[in-house]
Amino acid sequence: MRALSALFALLLALSPVAAAAQGFSALARILPEQSSLRDVGEGAELRLSLSQGVPYRVFTLDEPRRVVLDFQEVDWTGFNAKGFLNSTKVSDIRFGGYVPGWSRLVLELSEPMQVASVALDIDPVTANAALALTLKVADEDDFAAMAGAPYDPRLDLPPANEFEAKPVKDPDAPLLVMIDPGHGGLDPGAEVEEGLAEKDLMLEFAYDLGERLVRSGRFEVLLTREGDYFVSLERRIAMAHQQGADIFVSLHADAVTEGMAHGTVVYTLSKSASDVASAKLAERHDRADLLSGIDLSSADDVVTDVLLDLARQETHPRSMAMAQSVIEALMEQGSKVNRRPLRSAGFSVLKSADIPSILIEVGFMSSPEDLAKLKDPAWRTNASQAIVRGLSNWREADAARRALVRQ
């Protein structure tokens, strides 16, 4: 999942200088002092200064309107989005790792605009590169017609027929758990003043949990991401299918102001959220994919939705039992859980029809008490051990139930 070849097909025809500069491959650094974003007439101009040239592509997306730039690859250290945002035409900026080896910058537009010109110039003496992108006002219909990401196998999902069916497994073999550390790359998740981000805490927690699951002898483990890069919700689900996962566990530690302010909560999928706070939390999770270029809200047509519901008739009770088993283990271990620890919402990452899936809000970074625990290695160890025990207990009970069904 990590390897991406250093090809240069993404260099745009609009950038002849960059196309002639093949051969560079080391990580490029952003030079923030020499970069700018400003309004120019009715349009806008973006200038990014880099320590060297890199392959890139640029395109627009609709709903919401965005300009997206992908690079291979940029280190964004020192780049401050809030200080950089000096344009009335751009309402928000996101940046960071997208997939291993690639970075993404997203400009959310206040009004429809099209790319008027783009070029990457490289200084022959310093090797520094300057990318200049100009935007011009566009008609809404024209913008919508031209919006869309060009398909590239290094950055996007392969077609569905390239995924192999789940192999038939020995019932006594270790179960394959796909652990999904929430957020990553240009989507940091919740952040606190100390500079801590949800994406970093959950990746660390995922590695610890994965190691304990493997050591139990009952599970094998894969991660949807192994570093600080973005993975779309759709890709996370597809990876679980591609690898033949038996269980999907998504890990989060959000910041919320509505209702459930502290304690661990375990979620299962539901079309209607169990409460308002859960609904808003699901909206925020899915918002990350809107900013990066994917919207799953209309992914299912009526026929497909019915078929998925039929498939979930078996999977959903197994997911509910798994969630309950994890909650019980956490409570037995002495970990603090929310007063309503089992909830449901329409999280896109839980929409796999044939893989039991849960989303664990390990704690809430908006709660000082939870944040202190999330930063405490001893507490994280305790929580990981409880989750392992909960999954182990569920596995035994699930195998027994399925054996009775077969009889």
QUISULFEN-V100978 format. One record per pair of residues at least 6 apart in sequence whose ideal C-beta (glycine too) atoms are under 6 Angstrom apart, sorted by the first residue. I is the first residue (numbers start at 0). J is the second residue. Records with the same first field share a line. If there is no record, write none. Layout:
I=J / J
This chain:
1=99
3=99 / 100 / 153
5=24
7=21 / 54
9=54 / 56
10=17 / 18 / 54
13=117
14=118 / 119
16=120
17=52 / 119
20=52 / 121
23=51 / 52
26=72 / 74
27=49 / 50 / 51 / 53 / 73
28=50 / 74
29=73 / 75 / 78
30=48
31=77 / 78
33=48
34=46 / 47 / 48
35=46
36=45 / 83 / 85 / 86
37=44 / 85 / 86
38=86 / 87 / 88
41=136
42=134 / 135
43=86 / 88 / 134
44=133
45=132
46=131
47=130
48=129
49=128
51=126 / 128
52=119 / 121 / 128
53=70 / 71
54=71
55=70
56=69
57=68 / 117
58=67 / 148
59=66 / 146
60=146 / 292
61=143 / 146
63=107
64=108 / 111
65=105 / 107
66=106
67=105
68=104
69=101 / 103
70=102
71=101
72=100 / 101 / 102
73=102
75=94
80=92
84=92
88=109
89=106
90=107 / 109
91=107
93=105 / 185 / 290
94=104 / 185
95=184 / 185
96=102 / 184 / 227 / 228 / 229
97=103 / 184 / 229
98=228
99=228
103=185
105=290
111=137 / 139 / 142
112=134 / 136 / 137
113=135 / 137
115=133 / 135
116=133
117=132
118=131
119=128 / 130
120=129
121=128
148=292
156=234 / 237
162=240 / 241
165=243
166=243
173=217 / 218 / 219
174=218 / 245 / 246
175=219 / 244 / 245
176=212 / 218 / 220 / 246
177=221 / 239 / 244 / 247
178=205 / 209 / 222 / 248
179=223 / 235 / 249
180=201 / 202 / 205 / 224 / 250
181=188 / 201 / 250 / 251
182=188 / 197 / 198
183=198 / 224 / 227 / 228 / 229 / 230
184=228 / 229
185=229
186=229 / 287
187=196 / 198
188=197 / 198
189=197 / 253 / 254 / 364
190=196
191=364
197=252
200=252 / 373
201=250
204=250 / 379
205=222 / 250
207=383
208=383
209=220
211=383 / 387
212=218 / 220 / 387
213=220
215=387
217=391
221=242
223=230 / 235 / 238
224=230
229=291
231=288 / 293
232=288 / 295 / 347 / 348
233=293
235=348
236=351
239=247 / 354
244=354
246=355
247=354 / 356
248=357
249=348 / 358
250=359
251=360
252=361 / 362 / 364 / 373
254=364 / 365
255=363 / 365
257=276 / 279
258=276
259=276 / 337
260=366
261=363 / 366 / 368 / 369
262=335 / 336 / 337
263=329 / 336 / 361
264=337 / 340 / 342 / 360
265=322 / 325 / 326 / 341 / 357 / 359
266=342 / 344 / 358
267=318 / 319 / 322 / 343
268=349
269=343
270=345
272=278 / 344
273=342 / 343
277=342 / 344
281=344 / 345 / 346
284=346
285=347
295=347
307=352
310=352 / 353
311=352
314=353 / 355
317=355
318=355 / 356 / 357
321=355 / 357 / 393
322=341 / 357
324=389 / 392 / 393
325=386 / 389
326=340 / 341
328=385 / 388 / 389
329=336 / 385
330=336
332=381 / 385
334=382 / 385
346=358
349=356 / 358
362=369 / 372 / 373
363=369
364=370
372=378
